[in-house]
């Protein structure tokens, strides 16, 4: 009996869905603690953790070509570093 499944996203095969988005998530890099809680919840696998210039810890980075603007990332962020904008 199987106990679960892992969905593997292949970004090269994914259709670009970002152009029909109504709301857009924005990451406050100062607030982001780099916990990556948002990453597994993104249904489009449009979030990855990236280290910016001079940053010690990787922060959430959103690929807007694939982000649908669903807002799940903003809901699950424990420090509310992701917020939705029109």
PyMOL commands that set and color helices and strands:
alter all, ss='L'
color gray80, all
select helices_A, chain A and resi 18-20+39-41+72-76
alter helices_A, ss='H'
color red, helices_A
select strands_A, chain A and resi 24-27+47-50+59-62+82-85
alter strands_A, ss='S'
color yellow, strands_A
deselect
rebuild
show_as cartoon
